[in-house]
Amino acid sequence: MPYQVTIRDNNTGEVRETTMDLDIASFHLYWWTYGNFGCDCNRCGEFYSRDPVPEQDVVCGDTRFDLLKIDLGDGRVFDNFQELNPGRPQRDPQPPPSL
């Protein structure tokens, strides 16, 4: 069964929900915190998975994309900021740039 992940782009303040086409039986929070999807470059790919945009200039790091919620759809919901983003400061996103 797929699950839902809510991600915020801290540069724009935009929040998106994406569906992870992975079975929840293989879910482990480590993957999203200290594993591959703890990095901005991979979180960016999921953030833009619904409507891809031209190549993003996102470097590996841990400041641009924050997880806000993971909903496994079976009653388990992870929404504690520090648990989802260990070591990252809880911050307000930057306002979108003026045009």
Secondary structure, DSSP 8 states (H G I E B T S, - for coil): --EEEEEEETTT--EEEEEE-S-GGG--HHHHHTSGGGSHHHHHHHHTSSS--S-----S-SSSEEEEEEE-SSS-EE--HHHHSTT------------
